[in-house]
Amino acid sequence: MFADAVDACRIPYVVRLADNVHAVVYRLMKLLPAHHILRNARDQGRLGDGVTVVETTSGTFGLALAMECAISGHRLVLVSDPVVDARLRRRLEHLGAEVVIVHERAPGGGYQATRLARVAEIQATLPATFCPEQYSNPDNPGSYALAAELLTEQLGQIDCLVGSVGSGGSMCGTTRYLRQANPELTAIGVDTHRSVLFGQRDGHRVLRGLGNSLLPPNLDHGQFDEVHWLGAADAFTATRRLYREHALFMGPTSGAAYQVGSWWGRRNPGARTVIILPDEGYRYQDTVYDDAWLAANGCDPGARPGSPREVAVPEDAEREWCRMAWARRSLDEVVPGALLKGARS
Ligand SMILES: Cc1ncc(COP(=O)(O)O)c(C=O)c1O
């Protein structure tokens, strides 16, 4: 039996970056959760013919859903905000997705809460809908069993996993499955300043794809040994370094993970480190891959990273690259009251 084109994009490949450091490279990582979530919904009778798929996303999960729905024939409505990239929007629409834009910001400054409210309104007007809910659906982390299996098959024991965190699905899912073979695996999450994911206050963020203004239930804080906060300039220059040094043409969340993972790998030469690279660079050709754009945004593509500043509490992680020992604690153990306060927004 032949795989279709989407099947072929879904399976990542493994690349060696240093003797002890490998990358798991995805063309579009979100195809794993999109496929798994829709397939399970179909198997459970929640996604029959004629059911409309509705989701809030302005990123790669929307693209993955659009690819899957183009094949299955389901109508897809995606709720996004004005920050949606115009080219991505065209790609979604070319695949047949309908894109609805919300314009009002929630009190914290982000669009996430208004987008979720709009999804609920759309669902109320349609006879049969299915919402994949990547932030809370356990099939999102559950879909990464396949990646963990592939990594274990190709590399054997893995000692450290490094990846950026948005919904938490990829890091928490892959970590959970890899720990079945090695409970000692060190899990390192990469976030950005002013994201609420690891206890900071919500605020303006330049990096997209990682970080969040709401706490996703799929983020299981107790899995993380270490958390790093990176700014956009670090992530952008690291993305260019990843391309220059390894010819891996990837997006800025890959660059962010590469900066942290290669640093950790150098400090732990005896440990096998795997870095998650979630998407390709094509969407960022006019930004991260354009020197004039980088210069206008205060970035030098040739800059070398130093080392992270150690912090004891998330609120001290400001401006520069920072690192904190999370020690598999819950968010409430690290920032008491954060959950009750709606993640300090
Ligand atoms: C490009 C990119 N990288 C990384 C992530 C973070 O992955 P996760 O949602 O599994 O935490 C996302 C999430 O949307 C993404 O779009």
The ligand as a Tripos MOL2 file, in Angstrom:
@<TRIPOS>MOLECULE
LIG
   16    16     1     0     0
SMALL
NO_CHARGES

@<TRIPOS>ATOM
      1 C1          6.4270   25.8410   14.7510 C.3       1 LIG1
      2 C2          6.0900   25.3110   16.1090 C.ar      1 LIG1
      3 N1          7.0700   24.9090   16.8990 N.ar      1 LIG1
      4 C3          6.8240   24.4370   18.1460 C.ar      1 LIG1
      5 C4          5.5530   24.3450   18.6510 C.ar      1 LIG1
      6 C5          5.3210   23.8330   20.0460 C.3       1 LIG1
      7 O1          4.8230   22.5330   20.0470 O.3       1 LIG1
      8 P1          3.7440   22.0200   21.0750 P.3       1 LIG1
      9 O2          2.4430   22.6830   20.7520 O.co2     1 LIG1
     10 O3          3.7180   20.5500   20.8500 O.co2     1 LIG1
     11 O4          4.2070   22.3850   22.4490 O.co2     1 LIG1
     12 C6          4.5030   24.7630   17.8360 C.ar      1 LIG1
     13 C7          3.1450   24.7330   18.3550 C.2       1 LIG1
     14 O5          2.2080   25.1690   17.7240 O.2       1 LIG1
     15 C8          4.7710   25.2510   16.5330 C.ar      1 LIG1
     16 O6          3.7810   25.6660   15.7310 O.3       1 LIG1
@<TRIPOS>BOND
     1     1     2 1
     2     2     3 ar
     3     2    15 ar
     4     3     4 ar
     5     4     5 ar
     6     5     6 1
     7     5    12 ar
     8     6     7 1
     9     7     8 1
    10     8     9 2
    11     8    10 1
    12     8    11 1
    13    12    13 1
    14    12    15 ar
    15    13    14 2
    16    15    16 1
@<TRIPOS>SUBSTRUCTURE
     1 LIG1         1 GROUP 0 **** ****
